[in-house]
Amino acid sequence: MRRGSILLVAIVSEVLLFLLAYTMAFFLSLDIAWNLSARALVVGALSSIPLLIGNHLLWRWTLRNPDSVYSRFSREIVVPLCRRVSPFHALLIGILSGVGEEVLFRGSLNLWLIRSGGLWFALLISSVAFAWVHFIGSFKRYGGMIPLYSAVGGALWLVWFLTDSLAAAATTHATYNFLAILSIRKLSERPPPGR
């Protein structure tokens, strides 16, 4: 996939998630509150640090475990995509995914799930749904990644819950995606240890 195609897919998919979120909000009478503030943006950006550390540790682990689903997913999907994305496109993709995915999963879906089954129910279902969407069409090959992505969804839910700010969760998500893409681009250019 070429750079322009990757950006186009990101734009289309994230706009569709955004529209789905606000359509749900309209029909279910949900109040999506972004609670945008300087504090939310700072807390959101800083909250990406544990996710970035985890990403780096997982990257190092995959180098020693090349047959794991994590290593296969990284080698076959993540690294090729990150290498094809310019830093500017990485920034756009980070922002698009932060806004589009968070308004759906920590926004309207989360609010509806809280109304339907409470906080713990919302945390579990919205986090698994977040993971599931990332692997549509590739469950057989990469389904083993769903627990990891569910944990990331849970971390993003926790940012939303602790700050009462969808803007904070979206900033965490956007910052993480942007910096992870740049980090993976750089790390994938180095030869593996021992070579």
Backbone as ProteinMPNN parsed JSONL, in Angstrom:
{"seq_chain_A": "MRRGSILLVAIVSEVLLFLLAYTMAFFLSLDIAWNLSARALVVGALSSIPLLIGNHLLWRWTLRNPDSVYSRFSREIVVPLCRRVSPFHALLIGILSGVGEEVLFRGSLNLWLIRSGGLWFALLISSVAFAWVHFIGSFKRYGGMIPLYSAVGGALWLVWFLTDSLAAAATTHATYNFLAILSIRKLSERPPPGR", "coords_chain_A": {"N_chain_A": [[0.844, -1.179, 0.0], [0.553, 2.204, -0.842], [1.798, 5.441, 0.315], [-0.124, 7.585, 0.01], [-2.452, 6.084, -0.277], [-2.631, 4.824, 2.211], [-3.077, 7.015, 3.901], [-5.51, 7.903, 2.807], [-7.199, 5.701, 3.361], [-7.12, 5.862, 6.156], [-8.351, 8.371, 6.564], [-10.957, 7.954, 5.463], [-11.894, 5.719, 6.994], [-11.774, 6.67, 9.663], [-13.395, 8.949, 9.567], [-15.816, 7.703, 9.01], [-16.145, 6.267, 11.435], [-16.427, 8.435, 13.173], [-18.801, 9.603, 12.184], [-20.551, 7.461, 12.648], [-20.435, 7.38, 15.444], [-21.611, 9.866, 16.182], [-24.087, 9.561, 14.989], [-25.127, 7.416, 16.473], [-25.15, 8.734, 18.951], [-27.071, 10.703, 18.469], [-29.478, 9.205, 17.904], [-29.691, 7.683, 20.235], [-29.853, 9.508, 22.205], [-27.491, 10.523, 23.505], [-25.027, 12.317, 25.289], [-22.208, 13.433, 24.138], [-19.395, 14.482, 25.579], [-16.672, 16.402, 25.152], [-14.994, 17.927, 26.794], [-12.764, 19.685, 26.487], [-9.667, 21.042, 27.317], [-6.692, 22.807, 28.333], [-5.447, 21.358, 30.363], [-6.566, 18.787, 29.94], [-5.403, 18.159, 27.472], [-2.654, 18.135, 28.108], [-2.536, 16.163, 30.152], [-3.517, 14.049, 28.646], [-1.5, 13.783, 26.638], [0.72, 13.141, 28.271], [-0.199, 10.753, 29.307], [0.237, 8.963, 27.32], [2.747, 7.993, 27.608], [3.203, 5.585, 29.289], [2.036, 3.705, 27.535], [3.689, 3.932, 25.31], [6.117, 3.06, 26.405], [5.415, 0.422, 26.995], [4.957, -0.45, 24.363], [7.546, -0.286, 23.32], [8.894, -2.162, 24.924], [7.502, -4.477, 24.193], [8.22, -4.568, 21.516], [10.978, -5.139, 21.736], [10.773, -7.658, 22.935], [9.532, -9.118, 20.881], [11.586, -9.366, 19.066], [13.138, -11.342, 20.165], [11.412, -13.442, 20.11], [10.462, -14.595, 17.506], [8.428, -16.171, 16.399], [6.049, -15.613, 17.587], [2.631, -14.38, 17.743], [2.612, -11.657, 18.075], [5.076, -10.874, 17.043], [4.817, -11.733, 14.371], [2.633, -10.142, 13.547], [3.738, -7.59, 13.871], [5.926, -7.737, 12.075], [4.651, -8.357, 9.627], [2.548, -6.54, 9.247], [2.596, -4.057, 10.869], [5.279, -2.901, 10.767], [5.781, -2.69, 7.886], [3.691, -0.848, 7.231], [4.333, 1.384, 8.858], [6.815, 2.105, 7.801], [6.076, 3.089, 5.359], [4.792, 5.441, 5.855], [5.02, 8.873, 6.049], [6.526, 11.227, 8.392], [4.789, 13.468, 8.62], [2.376, 12.432, 7.636], [2.067, 10.48, 9.572], [1.477, 12.045, 11.788], [-1.014, 13.129, 10.977], [-2.502, 10.747, 10.745], [-2.363, 9.878, 13.383], [-3.855, 11.893, 14.705], [-6.346, 11.649, 13.379], [-7.068, 8.97, 14.038], [-7.071, 9.14, 16.806], [-9.191, 10.92, 17.304], [-11.406, 9.861, 15.774], [-11.654, 7.105, 16.617], [-11.803, 7.35, 19.398], [-14.093, 8.952, 19.85], [-16.051, 7.187, 19.172], [-15.525, 4.721, 20.664], [-14.824, 5.439, 23.379], [-16.61, 7.38, 23.601], [-19.678, 7.589, 22.329], [-20.404, 4.75, 22.23], [-19.387, 3.824, 24.68], [-20.83, 5.467, 26.513], [-23.442, 4.57, 26.031], [-23.156, 1.883, 26.786], [-22.547, 2.191, 29.503], [-24.964, 3.222, 30.394], [-26.531, 1.0, 29.834], [-25.368, -1.208, 31.236], [-23.602, -0.44, 33.262], [-20.463, 0.831, 34.695], [-18.251, -1.084, 34.784], [-19.071, -2.979, 32.926], [-19.159, -1.366, 30.633], [-16.443, -0.677, 30.424], [-15.264, -3.218, 29.875], [-16.663, -4.195, 27.518], [-16.451, -2.05, 25.652], [-13.694, -1.902, 25.387], [-12.986, -4.425, 24.351], [-14.451, -4.329, 21.979], [-13.126, -2.217, 20.722], [-10.638, -3.449, 20.284], [-11.432, -5.593, 18.644], [-12.362, -4.319, 16.28], [-9.982, -3.523, 15.133], [-9.038, -5.833, 13.992], [-10.727, -6.852, 12.08], [-11.444, -9.053, 9.544], [-9.023, -10.335, 9.793], [-8.915, -12.144, 11.874], [-8.286, -14.873, 12.087], [-5.54, -15.044, 11.532], [-4.359, -13.049, 13.182], [-5.763, -12.917, 15.565], [-4.842, -13.445, 18.125], [-3.852, -11.086, 19.02], [-5.856, -9.628, 20.126], [-6.278, -9.607, 23.027], [-4.134, -7.889, 23.836], [-4.714, -5.478, 22.45], [-7.189, -5.005, 23.593], [-6.394, -4.427, 26.183], [-5.037, -2.034, 25.716], [-7.231, -0.526, 24.881], [-8.568, -0.547, 27.324], [-6.788, 0.972, 28.861], [-7.033, 3.451, 27.587], [-9.708, 3.907, 28.145], [-9.518, 4.218, 30.891], [-8.065, 6.618, 31.053], [-10.014, 8.342, 29.999], [-12.019, 7.99, 31.991], [-10.751, 8.815, 34.409], [-10.174, 11.475, 33.911], [-12.519, 12.541, 33.033], [-12.79, 13.349, 30.43], [-13.117, 13.255, 27.07], [-11.469, 14.44, 25.261], [-8.961, 14.2, 26.477], [-8.524, 11.409, 26.36], [-8.548, 11.072, 23.572], [-6.314, 12.599, 22.915], [-4.29, 11.136, 24.195], [-4.434, 8.77, 22.678], [-3.914, 9.755, 20.056], [-1.345, 10.896, 20.386], [0.12, 8.661, 21.203], [-0.179, 6.951, 18.888], [1.064, 8.525, 16.883], [3.749, 8.906, 17.903], [4.475, 6.225, 18.246], [4.457, 5.26, 15.614], [6.574, 6.788, 14.527], [8.662, 5.856, 16.153], [8.701, 3.085, 15.565], [9.333, 3.186, 12.866], [11.979, 4.155, 13.048], [13.226, 2.184, 14.706], [12.89, -0.081, 13.109], [14.665, 0.298, 11.105], [17.102, -0.328, 12.101], [19.521, -2.983, 12.337], [18.631, -6.252, 13.606], [19.452, -7.252, 17.032], [22.547, -8.941, 17.519], [23.293, -9.31, 14.92]], "CA_chain_A": [[0.0, 0.0, 0.0], [1.336, 3.424, -0.948], [1.554, 6.468, 1.342], [-1.397, 8.263, -0.213], [-3.533, 5.127, -0.026], [-2.715, 4.627, 3.659], [-3.728, 8.204, 4.444], [-6.901, 7.901, 2.353], [-7.911, 4.687, 4.164], [-7.266, 6.423, 7.508], [-9.356, 9.44, 6.527], [-12.287, 7.383, 5.241], [-12.327, 4.879, 8.117], [-11.974, 7.455, 10.882], [-14.586, 9.785, 9.36], [-16.967, 6.81, 9.179], [-16.318, 6.027, 12.867], [-16.915, 9.7, 13.725], [-20.213, 9.716, 11.797], [-21.27, 6.42, 13.383], [-20.518, 7.805, 16.845], [-22.591, 10.941, 16.347], [-25.397, 9.0, 14.643], [-25.546, 6.712, 17.691], [-25.443, 9.732, 19.981], [-28.338, 11.356, 18.12], [-30.614, 8.294, 18.053], [-29.777, 7.159, 21.605], [-29.862, 10.686, 23.102], [-26.267, 10.507, 24.302], [-24.33, 13.603, 25.305], [-20.768, 13.246, 24.019], [-18.737, 15.664, 26.138], [-15.228, 16.367, 24.916], [-14.324, 18.579, 27.923], [-11.462, 20.12, 25.988], [-8.971, 22.062, 28.103], [-5.229, 22.641, 28.291], [-5.144, 20.267, 31.281], [-6.908, 17.528, 29.276], [-4.404, 17.898, 26.426], [-1.383, 17.781, 28.76], [-2.711, 14.851, 30.787], [-3.634, 13.091, 27.552], [-0.176, 13.552, 26.042], [1.561, 12.425, 29.248], [-0.737, 9.397, 29.502], [0.728, 8.085, 26.253], [4.088, 7.492, 27.954], [3.204, 4.152, 29.629], [1.738, 2.918, 26.335], [4.908, 3.932, 24.484], [7.087, 2.175, 27.071], [4.935, -0.936, 26.737], [5.193, -0.737, 22.954], [8.981, -0.517, 23.14], [9.231, -3.451, 25.556], [6.945, -5.533, 23.343], [9.08, -4.61, 20.322], [12.202, -5.867, 22.102], [10.393, -9.044, 23.185], [9.246, -9.775, 19.603], [12.853, -9.683, 18.41], [13.614, -12.614, 20.733], [10.352, -14.439, 19.946], [10.0, -14.303, 16.146], [7.282, -16.976, 15.982], [4.845, -15.184, 18.312], [1.658, -13.616, 16.967], [3.024, -10.257, 18.163], [6.171, -10.688, 16.1], [4.268, -11.861, 13.013], [1.823, -8.948, 13.275], [4.679, -6.48, 13.725], [6.715, -7.942, 10.859], [3.84, -8.432, 8.413], [1.595, -5.427, 9.12], [2.961, -2.782, 11.492], [6.525, -2.332, 10.232], [5.611, -2.188, 6.514], [2.866, 0.364, 7.212], [5.08, 2.503, 9.453], [7.88, 2.509, 6.876], [5.486, 3.773, 4.206], [4.119, 6.645, 6.3], [5.926, 9.979, 6.367], [6.218, 11.8, 9.702], [3.602, 14.318, 8.541], [1.219, 11.533, 7.538], [1.93, 9.839, 10.888], [0.778, 13.02, 12.63], [-2.413, 13.164, 10.543], [-3.118, 9.467, 11.104], [-2.513, 9.894, 14.832], [-4.983, 12.766, 15.061], [-7.573, 11.041, 12.861], [-7.43, 7.786, 14.829], [-7.38, 9.588, 18.159], [-10.529, 11.517, 17.337], [-12.423, 8.944, 15.246], [-11.844, 5.913, 17.441], [-12.205, 7.696, 20.762], [-15.471, 9.438, 19.902], [-16.922, 6.014, 19.129], [-15.337, 3.71, 21.71], [-14.909, 6.046, 24.713], [-17.693, 8.346, 23.509], [-21.058, 7.119, 22.263], [-20.555, 3.342, 22.626], [-19.124, 3.773, 26.118], [-21.956, 6.071, 27.23], [-24.578, 3.661, 25.891], [-22.871, 0.698, 27.602], [-22.699, 2.588, 30.916], [-26.407, 3.302, 30.62], [-27.098, -0.354, 29.732], [-24.854, -2.208, 32.167], [-22.718, 0.103, 34.281], [-19.081, 1.18, 34.353], [-17.391, -2.236, 34.496], [-19.581, -3.528, 31.671], [-18.703, -0.463, 29.576], [-14.995, -0.844, 30.289], [-14.974, -4.499, 29.226], [-17.21, -4.318, 26.159], [-15.882, -1.034, 24.748], [-12.282, -2.237, 25.155], [-12.947, -5.574, 23.433], [-14.931, -3.845, 20.674], [-12.01, -1.448, 20.176], [-9.659, -4.425, 19.776], [-12.055, -6.373, 17.581], [-12.409, -3.52, 15.057], [-8.645, -3.478, 14.534], [-8.676, -7.105, 13.368], [-11.767, -7.323, 11.162], [-10.877, -9.68, 8.349], [-7.744, -11.014, 10.043], [-8.988, -12.839, 13.168], [-7.612, -16.169, 12.036], [-4.083, -14.851, 11.538], [-3.862, -12.159, 14.237], [-6.711, -12.855, 16.684], [-4.104, -13.472, 19.379], [-3.527, -9.715, 19.403], [-7.024, -8.978, 20.725], [-6.082, -9.241, 24.438], [-3.256, -6.723, 23.937], [-5.454, -4.296, 22.019], [-8.217, -4.766, 24.616], [-5.709, -3.756, 27.298], [-4.829, -0.647, 25.283], [-8.554, 0.085, 24.98], [-8.82, -0.334, 28.751], [-5.962, 2.102, 29.305], [-7.656, 4.658, 27.059], [-10.932, 4.078, 28.932], [-9.108, 4.727, 32.199], [-7.762, 8.047, 30.867], [-11.316, 9.022, 29.902], [-12.708, 7.92, 33.28], [-10.058, 9.598, 35.443], [-10.164, 12.902, 33.56], [-13.851, 12.925, 32.566], [-12.521, 14.126, 29.222], [-12.882, 12.531, 25.825], [-10.315, 15.103, 24.647], [-7.747, 13.621, 27.056], [-8.348, 10.072, 25.783], [-8.194, 11.249, 22.16], [-4.929, 13.083, 22.882], [-3.447, 9.981, 24.505], [-4.464, 7.886, 21.512], [-3.233, 10.411, 18.939], [0.081, 11.026, 20.721], [0.694, 7.308, 21.159], [-0.063, 6.469, 17.506], [2.065, 9.32, 16.178], [5.102, 8.594, 18.375], [4.751, 4.801, 17.988], [4.809, 5.128, 14.195], [7.932, 7.317, 14.352], [9.579, 4.949, 16.845], [8.792, 1.83, 14.807], [10.112, 3.509, 11.65], [13.398, 4.252, 13.419], [13.698, 0.885, 15.193], [12.902, -1.077, 12.049], [15.814, 0.564, 10.237], [18.29, -0.922, 12.724], [19.585, -4.447, 12.237], [18.307, -6.899, 14.889], [20.617, -7.546, 17.858], [23.261, -10.173, 17.195], [23.68, -9.36, 13.504]], "C_chain_A": [[0.889, 1.243, 0.0], [0.924, 4.438, 0.111], [0.187, 7.127, 1.209], [-2.576, 7.361, 0.074], [-3.723, 4.908, 1.467], [-3.437, 5.808, 4.299], [-5.204, 8.251, 4.051], [-7.738, 6.899, 3.15], [-8.134, 5.208, 5.579], [-8.351, 7.488, 7.536], [-10.755, 8.845, 6.421], [-12.756, 6.593, 6.462], [-12.6, 5.699, 9.373], [-13.159, 8.412, 10.753], [-15.842, 8.93, 9.519], [-17.219, 6.5, 10.657], [-16.894, 7.261, 13.556], [-18.409, 9.856, 13.439], [-21.061, 8.672, 12.518], [-21.475, 6.829, 14.838], [-21.592, 8.866, 17.035], [-23.993, 10.523, 15.913], [-25.96, 8.238, 15.84], [-25.964, 7.704, 18.765], [-26.791, 10.405, 19.724], [-29.52, 10.434, 18.421], [-30.785, 7.742, 19.47], [-29.794, 8.27, 22.649], [-28.682, 10.661, 24.072], [-25.585, 11.863, 24.196], [-22.824, 13.356, 25.306], [-20.098, 14.54, 24.466], [-17.229, 15.547, 25.966], [-14.454, 16.925, 26.105], [-12.884, 18.952, 27.569], [-10.908, 21.235, 26.863], [-7.476, 21.828, 27.941], [-4.815, 21.476, 29.191], [-5.421, 18.909, 30.627], [-5.871, 17.173, 28.219], [-3.065, 17.474, 27.034], [-1.468, 16.4, 29.396], [-2.797, 13.765, 29.713], [-2.286, 12.765, 26.933], [0.721, 12.763, 26.991], [1.095, 10.993, 29.463], [-0.317, 8.438, 28.399], [2.064, 7.446, 26.628], [4.082, 6.027, 28.373], [2.913, 3.251, 28.424], [2.962, 2.832, 25.43], [5.988, 3.037, 25.09], [6.698, 0.723, 26.829], [5.179, -1.358, 25.302], [6.671, -1.054, 22.708], [9.401, -1.861, 23.743], [8.702, -4.616, 24.73], [7.774, -5.675, 22.074], [10.34, -5.423, 20.625], [11.912, -7.35, 22.318], [10.156, -9.784, 21.868], [10.527, -10.122, 18.858], [13.411, -11.012, 18.902], [12.612, -13.76, 20.552], [9.711, -14.287, 18.568], [8.784, -15.111, 15.688], [5.984, -16.572, 16.675], [3.91, -14.412, 17.386], [2.032, -12.13, 16.975], [4.117, -9.959, 17.143], [5.672, -10.755, 14.658], [3.477, -10.609, 12.632], [2.726, -7.74, 13.037], [5.399, -6.567, 12.379], [5.871, -7.815, 9.59], [2.946, -7.213, 8.187], [2.181, -4.102, 9.604], [4.197, -2.156, 10.855], [6.359, -1.874, 8.783], [4.76, -0.919, 6.436], [3.638, 1.568, 7.741], [6.186, 2.998, 8.524], [7.343, 3.311, 5.701], [4.845, 5.11, 4.571], [5.158, 7.711, 6.649], [5.599, 10.499, 7.765], [4.972, 12.699, 9.69], [2.336, 13.476, 8.456], [0.993, 10.804, 8.859], [1.177, 10.758, 11.846], [-0.707, 13.069, 12.27], [-3.147, 11.888, 10.946], [-3.331, 9.387, 12.613], [-3.717, 10.711, 15.261], [-6.303, 12.14, 14.619], [-8.013, 9.853, 13.721], [-7.777, 8.168, 16.258], [-8.796, 10.124, 18.262], [-11.592, 10.502, 16.921], [-12.705, 7.756, 16.144], [-12.311, 6.267, 18.846], [-13.638, 8.197, 20.841], [-16.455, 8.271, 19.823], [-16.763, 5.149, 20.378], [-15.366, 4.267, 23.13], [-15.983, 7.118, 24.752], [-19.04, 7.638, 23.495], [-21.239, 5.662, 22.699], [-20.397, 3.197, 24.132], [-20.302, 4.322, 26.916], [-23.189, 5.17, 27.184], [-24.388, 2.415, 26.757], [-22.979, 1.006, 29.095], [-24.184, 2.63, 31.275], [-27.019, 1.893, 30.673], [-26.643, -1.296, 30.832], [-23.893, -1.718, 33.225], [-21.283, 0.281, 33.808], [-18.23, -0.013, 33.96], [-17.777, -2.897, 33.182], [-19.068, -2.691, 30.498], [-17.203, -0.599, 29.339], [-14.674, -2.109, 29.497], [-15.419, -4.51, 27.764], [-16.605, -3.286, 25.208], [-14.423, -1.331, 24.429], [-12.143, -3.411, 24.19], [-13.422, -5.166, 22.045], [-13.845, -3.043, 19.962], [-10.969, -2.394, 19.558], [-10.202, -5.147, 18.552], [-12.035, -5.614, 16.252], [-11.051, -3.487, 14.361], [-8.288, -4.752, 13.777], [-9.783, -7.695, 12.503], [-11.081, -7.86, 9.909], [-9.566, -10.411, 8.58], [-7.721, -11.741, 11.396], [-8.176, -14.126, 13.17], [-6.1, -16.011, 12.186], [-3.606, -14.086, 12.779], [-4.802, -12.04, 15.439], [-6.042, -12.882, 18.044], [-3.69, -12.096, 19.867], [-4.673, -9.041, 20.153], [-6.84, -8.696, 22.219], [-5.192, -8.002, 24.622], [-4.006, -5.448, 23.559], [-6.601, -3.976, 22.977], [-7.609, -4.047, 25.818], [-5.43, -2.296, 26.953], [-6.153, 0.114, 25.341], [-8.92, 0.376, 26.429], [-8.024, 0.835, 29.305], [-6.554, 3.426, 28.815], [-8.963, 4.963, 27.799], [-10.597, 4.682, 30.294], [-8.747, 6.215, 32.124], [-9.064, 8.837, 30.799], [-11.988, 9.106, 31.285], [-12.067, 8.838, 34.32], [-10.083, 11.097, 35.173], [-11.554, 13.442, 33.247], [-13.728, 13.764, 31.294], [-12.24, 13.208, 28.045], [-11.682, 13.137, 25.097], [-9.009, 14.531, 25.189], [-7.473, 12.244, 26.463], [-7.93, 10.159, 24.314], [-6.754, 11.736, 22.018], [-3.958, 11.965, 23.217], [-3.31, 9.096, 23.282], [-3.665, 8.482, 20.351], [-1.73, 10.505, 19.18], [0.773, 9.674, 20.638], [0.882, 6.858, 19.708], [1.029, 7.209, 16.747], [3.48, 8.923, 16.598], [5.466, 7.123, 18.157], [5.141, 4.591, 16.533], [6.236, 5.624, 13.964], [8.966, 6.378, 14.975], [9.781, 3.656, 16.054], [9.551, 2.053, 13.508], [11.603, 3.492, 11.961], [13.955, 2.896, 13.842], [13.802, -0.149, 14.075], [14.038, -0.864, 11.054], [17.098, -0.042, 10.782], [18.317, -2.428, 12.479], [19.249, -5.065, 13.598], [19.565, -7.183, 15.695], [21.239, -8.878, 17.458], [23.66, -10.278, 15.737], [24.834, -8.438, 13.239]], "O_chain_A": [[1.86, 1.321, 0.753], [-0.138, 4.326, 0.723], [-0.566, 7.216, 2.178], [-3.591, 7.811, 0.607], [-4.856, 4.817, 1.94], [-4.312, 5.62, 5.144], [-6.053, 8.599, 4.871], [-8.854, 7.21, 3.566], [-9.211, 5.022, 6.145], [-9.184, 7.499, 8.442], [-11.64, 9.193, 7.202], [-13.885, 6.772, 6.919], [-13.576, 5.436, 10.076], [-13.857, 8.658, 11.736], [-16.827, 9.385, 10.1], [-18.369, 6.472, 11.094], [-17.757, 7.141, 14.426], [-19.187, 10.196, 14.33], [-22.172, 8.972, 12.953], [-22.557, 6.646, 15.396], [-22.399, 8.769, 17.959], [-24.981, 11.065, 16.408], [-27.132, 8.394, 16.183], [-27.0, 7.538, 19.41], [-27.558, 10.646, 20.657], [-30.458, 10.832, 19.112], [-31.892, 7.377, 19.865], [-29.753, 7.995, 23.849], [-28.85, 10.764, 25.288], [-25.572, 12.479, 23.13], [-22.235, 13.099, 26.356], [-20.222, 15.571, 23.805], [-16.593, 14.686, 26.573], [-13.36, 16.444, 26.4], [-11.933, 18.584, 28.257], [-11.577, 22.236, 27.119], [-7.051, 20.775, 27.468], [-3.935, 20.695, 28.83], [-4.612, 17.988, 30.741], [-5.5, 16.007, 28.084], [-2.416, 16.558, 26.528], [-0.583, 15.566, 29.206], [-2.215, 12.691, 29.86], [-1.963, 11.595, 26.727], [1.402, 11.827, 26.572], [1.902, 10.115, 29.769], [-0.496, 7.227, 28.53], [2.465, 6.455, 26.017], [4.897, 5.264, 27.855], [3.478, 2.163, 28.309], [3.239, 1.782, 24.851], [6.693, 2.335, 24.365], [7.545, -0.107, 26.499], [5.567, -2.498, 25.046], [6.997, -1.984, 21.971], [10.173, -2.605, 23.138], [9.381, -5.632, 24.585], [8.005, -6.791, 21.608], [10.717, -6.298, 19.846], [12.711, -8.203, 21.931], [10.533, -10.949, 21.741], [10.548, -11.085, 18.091], [14.078, -11.726, 18.154], [12.939, -14.917, 20.814], [8.549, -13.895, 18.466], [8.168, -14.765, 14.68], [4.928, -17.132, 16.38], [4.34, -13.86, 16.373], [1.797, -11.426, 15.993], [4.09, -8.931, 16.467], [6.055, -9.935, 13.823], [3.632, -10.08, 11.531], [2.502, -6.963, 12.109], [5.47, -5.586, 11.639], [6.317, -7.237, 8.598], [2.623, -6.891, 7.044], [2.255, -3.138, 8.842], [4.159, -0.996, 10.445], [6.763, -0.756, 8.464], [5.07, -0.013, 5.661], [3.604, 2.645, 7.145], [6.458, 4.198, 8.474], [8.063, 4.118, 5.113], [4.398, 5.838, 3.684], [6.062, 7.471, 7.449], [4.508, 10.242, 8.276], [4.192, 12.691, 10.642], [1.342, 13.768, 9.121], [-0.151, 10.537, 9.228], [0.338, 10.302, 12.623], [-1.561, 13.053, 13.156], [-4.277, 11.941, 11.431], [-4.358, 8.886, 13.072], [-4.511, 10.267, 16.09], [-7.265, 12.103, 15.386], [-9.183, 9.742, 14.087], [-8.679, 7.583, 16.857], [-9.516, 9.81, 19.209], [-12.572, 10.304, 17.639], [-13.863, 7.433, 16.406], [-13.131, 5.553, 19.423], [-14.336, 7.896, 21.809], [-17.565, 8.356, 20.348], [-17.74, 4.873, 21.074], [-15.901, 3.605, 24.019], [-16.245, 7.703, 25.803], [-19.496, 7.143, 24.525], [-22.152, 5.372, 23.472], [-21.193, 2.519, 24.782], [-20.727, 3.706, 27.894], [-23.895, 5.025, 28.182], [-25.333, 1.942, 27.387], [-23.452, 0.171, 29.867], [-24.599, 2.136, 32.323], [-27.921, 1.635, 31.47], [-27.435, -2.103, 31.318], [-23.408, -2.52, 34.023], [-20.933, -0.068, 32.681], [-17.559, 0.017, 32.928], [-16.913, -3.324, 32.416], [-18.602, -3.233, 29.496], [-16.747, -0.634, 28.196], [-13.89, -2.065, 28.548], [-14.621, -4.807, 26.875], [-16.277, -3.62, 24.07], [-13.96, -1.047, 23.324], [-11.281, -3.396, 23.312], [-12.86, -5.607, 21.042], [-13.662, -3.169, 18.752], [-10.486, -2.162, 18.45], [-9.508, -5.29, 17.545], [-11.726, -6.196, 15.212], [-10.984, -3.429, 13.133], [-7.335, -4.758, 12.998], [-9.783, -8.893, 12.222], [-10.244, -7.189, 9.304], [-9.045, -11.046, 7.663], [-6.66, -11.934, 11.99], [-7.469, -14.429, 14.132], [-5.464, -16.782, 12.904], [-2.576, -14.426, 13.362], [-4.637, -11.131, 16.253], [-6.61, -12.393, 19.021], [-3.229, -11.948, 20.998], [-4.475, -7.986, 20.756], [-7.222, -7.612, 22.66], [-5.474, -7.16, 25.475], [-3.935, -4.45, 24.276], [-6.949, -2.809, 23.157], [-8.237, -3.163, 26.4], [-5.571, -1.419, 27.805], [-6.199, 1.257, 25.795], [-9.508, 1.414, 26.731], [-8.528, 1.601, 30.125], [-6.571, 4.41, 29.555], [-9.287, 6.124, 28.05], [-11.311, 5.555, 30.786], [-9.084, 6.983, 33.026], [-9.207, 9.869, 31.453], [-12.464, 10.168, 31.688], [-12.768, 9.557, 35.031], [-10.019, 11.899, 36.105], [-11.754, 14.656, 33.199], [-14.449, 14.744, 31.101], [-11.248, 12.478, 28.031], [-10.96, 12.429, 24.396], [-8.044, 14.388, 24.438], [-6.338, 11.934, 26.103], [-7.062, 9.411, 23.866], [-6.051, 11.325, 21.095], [-2.907, 11.854, 22.586], [-2.204, 8.718, 22.896], [-2.843, 7.8, 19.739], [-0.934, 10.225, 18.283], [1.863, 9.551, 20.08], [1.973, 6.431, 19.33], [1.83, 6.59, 16.046], [4.32, 8.634, 15.745], [6.629, 6.803, 17.913], [6.06, 3.823, 16.245], [7.021, 4.962, 13.284], [10.021, 6.136, 14.39], [10.911, 3.192, 15.895], [10.331, 1.196, 13.093], [12.393, 2.892, 11.231], [15.031, 2.499, 13.394], [14.696, -0.995, 14.089], [14.337, -1.748, 10.251], [18.061, -0.25, 10.044], [17.27, -3.074, 12.421], [19.548, -4.471, 14.634], [20.641, -7.342, 15.117], [20.535, -9.822, 17.101], [24.309, -11.251, 15.35], [25.301, -8.343, 12.104]]}, "name": "protein", "num_of_chains": 1, "seq": "MRRGSILLVAIVSEVLLFLLAYTMAFFLSLDIAWNLSARALVVGALSSIPLLIGNHLLWRWTLRNPDSVYSRFSREIVVPLCRRVSPFHALLIGILSGVGEEVLFRGSLNLWLIRSGGLWFALLISSVAFAWVHFIGSFKRYGGMIPLYSAVGGALWLVWFLTDSLAAAATTHATYNFLAILSIRKLSERPPPGR"}
